[in-house]
Amino acid sequence: MKNPIRTSMACHAVLAAASAGLLFSCFAGEANAQENRRRRAAQEGKPVELLPEQVAGLTKIANERQLNVDDLMAAAKTFTPSGRHDEYVLFSSGGQSGQVFAIGVPSMRLLRSIAVFTPESWQGYGFGGKDDHVIESLKVNGTPVLWGDTHHPALSETKGDYDGQFLFIGDKANARVGVIDLRDWETKQVVKNPLTISDHGAAFVTPNTEYVIEGGQYATVLGYGYAPPEEYKKSYRGMVTMWKFDRAKGRIDLANSFALELPPYWQDLADAGKSASDGFFFINSFNVEMATGGAEKGNPPFEAGASKRDMDYLHIIDWRKAEAAFRAGKVKKINGFPVIMLETSIAEGLLYFAPEPKSPHGVDVTPNGQYMVVAGKLDPHVTVYSIEKVKAAIAAKKFSGSDEFGVPVLDFDAVKEVQVELGLGPLHTQFDDKGYAYTSLFLDSAVARWSLGGEYATMHPEQPWKLVQKTPVQYNIGHLCAAEGDTVSPDGRFLVSMSKWSVDRFLTTGPLLPQNFQLLDISQTGTTMPVIYDLPIGVGEPHYCQMIKADKLKSWKVYPEVGWNTRTQQLDANAPKQGQEGVTREGNKVLVKMTAVRSHFLPEHVEVNEGDEVTWRITAVETAQDATHGFCIGAYNINLSLEPGEFEEVRFIADRPGTYPFYCTEFCSALHLEMMGYLHVKPTAGHAAAVPTTGTSRDSK
Amino acid sequence: MSNLIRSLVGPRVPLEELDAHRGRYLAPTLVFMLARVVLLVSIFFPYWHMELDAPQYPNGLSLTAYVNHLTGDVKEIDGLNHYIGMRPLGEAAAFERAASVWMIIAMFLLVEGAAVIHSRWAVLLALPAVTFPLGFVADLHYWMRTFGLNLNPDAPLSAAVKPFIPTVLGEGGIGQFKTFATFGLGYWLAVAGAVLTIVGFGFHRHAYKPLVDRLDRERRAHP
């Protein structure tokens, strides 16, 4: 029986080999399903060849619609067929709407708004009943301030490049910064600056998002204090706040954040240095005159008083040294917040000024970090500063003096690289991948393309530091934004002009007109730089935007698990599971555990007594993409957006008896209208008579 | 008693005969072994796969059945099925799914037994493995039929969707959905196991039938 034993051993050897192959085989089924989907999704277009009759058809349409060849080319560059995705996403400030807009490029289709400083009902942002966490987060000095003037979005960066993880946005009116998590495109945090009422230079990030920079603007008494205008120089101060960002938590870390006191000039835009200028950031200022206005009293008005001098100050701040000073405790607490005072900044060499032509607007650092471009606003030049020269001047103490507060002022000629004349009203500058810079010209209503020098000089055919081309835009351009145009590696290709006035560009929409986002094709060199699309923005006056390559965004399609708490970004133990639904009571506290799934809520009847404190927990037990439910209780000011997997909790006092239908506010399914239930608030004894049995009508007298 | 066992197990091969015709006696053992391995491996591969296409699901939905579990968009399909009053898929073939792995292990051992038994009784031991693929399809069809024909009459879409028999293989449709059902690699491995078992019996018969016949002749000669 030797052979059977040997055979059996051979059997087992083969079995062992087979089991080793099993690990691999487990994945085979999944790969098969994916392959099927890929096959279905692939609709590869063949190269276009226009037949003569098609050319004739196209020509006919073009002539009927009065389109020229440039228009046809523009349409071809921007038209994005159904189902095709955009290459870039533009995250734009939503201006006074207090929101952020996400727009696809090159199609210029509005993809979404993201509520930040203003309650927004579709997203269920700020409509979660009593002590709603959104409303709580929007409080300023204890009072909900339910709007914001969003200005500058800042995508989080790693090594000076967008990483697609977070988006920050400043609220100028109330000096707040919002933090948006780009996994679910939802605002996770709003911080209020404890020093200043309003700001301007927010938000800008350092190259690895160590800090979110919030520069102030209109000087006040730091910590919300009072002082009359006569005490302006003595008591008013400017500031810049360095919000420490905790990437792992996805939150600004207030305990490790600090500010620097600045003279009461009006700080404007900021930009963080990168590469060669890493460790510094730069802020423009105006009103170094410290004009205090009061035109009604016969004083020079602000607009004249604040632009009297020829030069204002570019603020150059060494933030790593500032961080060290903060950590060493060289701060004073104002309104409980650590502030590095001016004398410390001067003594420690944290702060230097460089003269800049008066009332500048943007300061923008070139991709290699070597140059800071300051746009003149009231001066037809952009002034380019060299970080090497700045560092050398600081080291050699090449000062032309100091300001009234003792801040050393670097010698202008020692730090200036070049001035380039572009036209009237230069405001902001962005960059491309071909060694060009692009500056918005407000008064000229144009985008200027100009050539950079230094190591960029070999990248383009032009002379360095020269204006190349101006493309008219309609009208009064503010910010502009090139694809990844403020990072260490701009993409070129597309540029958006954020034109403030649209005047005649669209149908008249009453006296209030939309903004005009104009897409420019900057893919070619030289003088070709056409406008190829106009997008009206009728929701607010956006300021700045940033354009990120769409594939850098790793958005969730649905929440990772059913029962997801979107604030903690993890599974919530309180989220009702299917089978746990019901209503429980302890005294006058009622707990509703509810699930929502197409097409019903469970439970469908909720009975409480007048005056009960109701806690209502809902889990959307959906996993299919886009199977979102809403949940509203009319008259109780409650509306939630329940995205697949999301868990929400609302609290309210059932203080008004009656019969309240609750329903799903998203058209979720064929039986959407049936997805409803009743909240019965039973009147307490003695109250019943006071409850009207019908509404008031004209005939009821 | 030992006679009975001997007649069940069949004749042993004399050593000199084994040395003379090694290949003849190794062949059934090896083919059965291959059949067993293939059958065992099939546990880890999908037996059946259904893709469901509808306008609002551009990436489609899919359902993959292994012998012991279902994967894919089961939750979503259950959610949709509630509209037509079909019971959750998890309630179908619960026993079969629980028992399948043990059944396959049992078949594995039975086929191993068939290799050791040299009488015609070996056929009985291998019968489950040979009929298993057919049984799988029959069972699948049974559950599809049971579920499809027993829709809850109070379901929201009961007026629009009447009881039906879902398609086990190929193209079918229900409501706005088109369905495409195919056998998976696991099923084909099980089929291969069945075929190999049958082939193995060819070799088995070729090797042992003469021995059995000789034994019978000897018995008749010396009762």
Boltz contact constraints between the chains, C-beta under 6 A:
constraints:
  - contact:
      token1: [A, 3]
      token2: [B, 18]
      max_distance: 6.0
  - contact:
      token1: [A, 7]
      token2: [B, 29]
      max_distance: 6.0
  - contact:
      token1: [A, 11]
      token2: [B, 33]
      max_distance: 6.0
  - contact:
      token1: [A, 18]
      token2: [B, 37]
      max_distance: 6.0
  - contact:
      token1: [A, 18]
      token2: [B, 41]
      max_distance: 6.0
  - contact:
      token1: [A, 22]
      token2: [B, 44]
      max_distance: 6.0
  - contact:
      token1: [A, 25]
      token2: [B, 44]
      max_distance: 6.0
  - contact:
      token1: [A, 26]
      token2: [B, 44]
      max_distance: 6.0
  - contact:
      token1: [A, 29]
      token2: [B, 46]
      max_distance: 6.0
  - contact:
      token1: [A, 29]
      token2: [B, 64]
      max_distance: 6.0
  - contact:
      token1: [A, 33]
      token2: [B, 62]
      max_distance: 6.0
  - contact:
      token1: [A, 36]
      token2: [B, 51]
      max_distance: 6.0
  - contact:
      token1: [A, 37]
      token2: [B, 59]
      max_distance: 6.0
  - contact:
      token1: [A, 598]
      token2: [B, 79]
      max_distance: 6.0
  - contact:
      token1: [A, 623]
      token2: [B, 75]
      max_distance: 6.0
  - contact:
      token1: [A, 624]
      token2: [B, 76]
      max_distance: 6.0
  - contact:
      token1: [A, 671]
      token2: [B, 156]
      max_distance: 6.0
